[in-house]
Amino acid sequence: MQQQIRKEKVLTRKSEFKIEGMTCAACAARIEKVLGRANGVTQVSVNLASEKGKVEYLSHLIDEKEILSKIEKAGYTAIPIQELNDAEERKQKSLAYRRDQRILGLSVILTLPLVVQMFVMLLGKSPFMSNWVSFALATPVQFYVGWRFYKGAYHALRGGAANMDVLVALGTTTAYVYSAIRTILGYPVTYFDSSATVITLIFMGKWLETRAKQESSSAIEQLADLAAKHAHVVKDGNVRDVAVEELQLGDLVRVYPGEKVPADGILVEGTAHIDESFLTGESVPVAKQAGDEVLAATMNQMDSFVMKVTRIGEHTVFSQVIRLVEEAQGSKAPVQRLADKISGVFVPTVLGIAILTFFLWGIFGTWSHALIAAVAVLVIACPCSLGLATPTAIMVGTGLGAAHGVLIKGGEHLEKAHQVNTVVFDKTGTLTLGKPTLTDIITLSQSDTSHLLSIAAAVESQSDHPLAQAVVQYAKDQGIDFGHAEKAKIIPGRGIAGEWNGVSILIGNAQLMEDEQVQGFQIHPISQLEKEAKTVVCVSVNGHFQGFIGIADTLKPEAKSTIEALQKLGIDVWMLTGDNEQTANAVARQLGIQQVMAGILPGEKAQKVLELKEQGRVVAMVGDGINDSPALAAADIGMAMGNGADVALETADIALMTSNLEAVVLAIQLSRLTMRKIRQNLFWAFFYNMLGVPLAALGILSPIIAGAAMALSSVSVVTNSLLLRRAKL
């Protein structure tokens, strides 16, 4: 059984396709239904807004070629993502957009006289054009401008489904043919104005929708434009310009001021100040020196430097960011499932309502009015807005997050994050800087602080323990020349011993001082320092106690304000740490955290998170993304913090590309704002249809008003999503 499971995992494949020909949510639902029934397909998701589909399948049962064939049989065109050239695709989209703009202009010119005549007749005056002139104006609108609707309807019906194109084509063709017959037979009243105006309005709506969708997905293009195009490769003392695509691992590259870093690498010569704002959201340039990592697409602000290339192409952090944003924008939130289900049955239901409307008005009213009412039902009932409500908001929300260094990996995580009511922070490296710093020097003899520090640093320089390095670094920062101790010996778990300038030095904890019976040692000052969450190091010389050194892992400057901001949002904040209870409580008091779990081993963190979830809480775990991987995975939402390169992009549901804690608040606020937009969009989408269809069936709405309302519904939903970009985070 285990071998079978392992085999299936190996054979599971994921493919992504660009799907052309979708016009409404019913199209996306149709493709999902067709592929979902295919043997071997385990999961499928089609996004109307991004025009992309993701398919997970068992490759021993079905392959990519068969999937493409099934999509085509459903009436749509699919292209594997890897076969697309992003630049060429953007160019083709731009050309198509401008072509549609010209067609729309022609449609408006041809339709305008018909609309003017309609208003003239509403005022009780005689028409100024004959029916034959109206026929001549309406015909190119119907079959040239409206050709996209006929084409879409044909493909949909051939695939065994009905979509928006079917409704529009059926409704306008009915009005046009009925009017053409009346013109030939010499009847005075025709409805060319209705058919032409409906097509023009809907075409305009789709054009505006395309324009808005391009804006909502602009985050990817803006990110892609940040990449460097060329690099200056240094070889044998010569500098040669090459395209970024030609770079190889190990190449030495010179980056001049004002240029973008072409790949990920290590700075090997010179210094630099790098603008990493696109990656971390931090506006202040970061100082770099030899040995520091530099990342592709970041900007060198001053001084030229030489770097060694360590990651290229799709392996750079920059490429990973783009991939994550693309995946997030193409994903679906669970809230969209209701809209998808409704869209799948909506069009057939509307066709039934239109037929019923036609016969009821024909029997109890006039057949002429029956036709107009049925056409209005067909036209107003397009489920486009339902299909666009969720994905457009997700596209804008994830793009906005990326611009602030918050990478949300999918719609499901975006939706879940807004429900978070408990945030659990790992202490070391998350709430604190993760680097011990010397904070206090207390001398109890005639030795001054500088002398005590030089003694301690001389011995501690022989140890690589973080506390020892904190003492050494502080001494260096103070400009103290401490030399090196001799005969250094590590005492595991307690301290270090050595000789310096002919005297015996002992440095360690209180237990070491007591065991060695150091004269003059006093333990009571230690408790005060420990209450302040500080680790105490004791120093003795030739068996005589000299003083204390206090060392603390300094809190991040924004830690307290972040905790307060979360609490104002109604979120409970917990702290997890391996520190003893006294130290943990001291840190918690400084931050205003009420709930503390101390003495927790790394392997126990995930269990503590699960215990909180069992209480009915929706838990977000915030950690460094590497050491805290089990806890991040156990939480409802795992947030991995890092400095861009080190962040665990594959571990967490939300990757915070900065070490600034304020990004946690931003991620939750962004989730809440996006979900609010989704709810607003779904409300308006349902409102339009729930109100519009009955009004059209009752004969209150004309086809022209119905067409305008339908176009407005889609445009308003996308525009509402775009307003999210103005949110102040």
Number of C-alpha atoms within 10 A of each C-alpha: 6 7 8 9 10 10 11 15 11 11 13 16 18 15 16 21 22 19 24 15 16 24 23 22 30 31 29 25 25 26 25 22 15 16 21 16 10 15 11 17 21 16 13 19 21 25 25 25 29 21 17 23 24 20 20 16 24 18 16 11 12 15 15 17 9 11 20 19 14 19 19 17 17 22 26 20 18 21 15 16 16 11 9 12 10 13 11 10 11 13 12 12 14 14 12 12 16 13 12 17 16 12 19 20 14 15 26 18 14 21 26 16 16 25 18 14 18 17 12 14 13 11 9 8 11 10 15 13 11 10 22 13 12 23 20 12 21 25 18 17 25 24 16 12 19 26 15 16 23 19 15 23 24 18 22 25 15 13 19 12 22 24 31 27 26 24 25 27 25 19 25 26 19 18 23 23 15 16 24 22 12 16 18 10 9 11 12 10 11 20 25 28 25 28 29 33 27 32 30 30 24 24 23 23 22 19 19 21 24 17 15 20 23 17 17 29 21 15 24 18 15 12 20 16 11 15 19 18 14 17 24 21 23 17 11 5 7 8 14 12 12 13 13 19 13 10 21 16 13 13 16 24 26 23 22 18 15 14 18 23 26 30 32 25 26 22 23 17 16 14 17 25 18 23 23 24 19 19 27 22 20 17 10 11 17 15 13 18 16 15 13 13 17 27 24 24 27 24 27 24 18 18 14 18 20 22 29 24 23 19 19 21 18 12 12 19 23 25 19 15 24 19 15 20 25 20 18 25 30 25 25 22 19 15 16 19 13 11 24 20 13 16 25 22 16 21 23 16 12 20 19 13 17 27 16 15 24 24 16 15 21 15 11 9 12 13 15 16 15 25 23 25 26 29 33 32 33 30 36 32 27 33 29 26 28 29 29 29 29 33 28 31 32 32 31 25 30 30 27 21 24 26 18 22 26 28 28 30 24 23 28 18 21 28 20 20 26 19 19 20 18 21 25 26 22 22 25 20 19 21 27 20 16 16 15 20 20 23 16 15 17 15 18 14 12 8 12 14 18 14 14 21 23 21 25 27 27 24 28 26 20 21 17 10 11 13 22 24 20 23 27 24 16 16 20 14 9 10 9 15 11 20 14 18 23 17 11 20 15 15 13 7 10 14 23 22 21 21 20 20 12 10 13 17 25 29 27 22 19 21 14 18 25 13 8 11 13 20 15 15 20 16 13 8 11 19 14 10 19 18 15 18 26 25 21 23 22 25 28 24 19 14 18 18 23 23 23 28 25 22 23 22 23 20 20 16 13 13 19 17 14 20 25 16 16 21 17 10 13 12 17 19 21 19 22 26 20 18 17 13 16 15 21 23 23 15 24 19 13 13 17 16 18 12 14 18 19 18 15 15 12 15 13 14 23 19 14 18 24 16 12 15 17 10 8 9 18 19 27 30 29 30 28 27 26 18 13 21 23 19 28 29 18 19 25 23 24 28 34 31 29 23 16 21 17 15 23 22 25 15 19 29 24 27 31 36 29 25 22 21 22 17 24 25 16 21 26 20 18 25 26 19 17 26 25 16 24 26 15 16 27 23 14 19 25 16 12 22 21 12 11 23 23 15 18 26 24 16 20 14 21 21 30 25 20 27 31 20 22 26 27 21 26 29 25 20 29 29 20 18 29 22 13 19 16 8 12 8 14
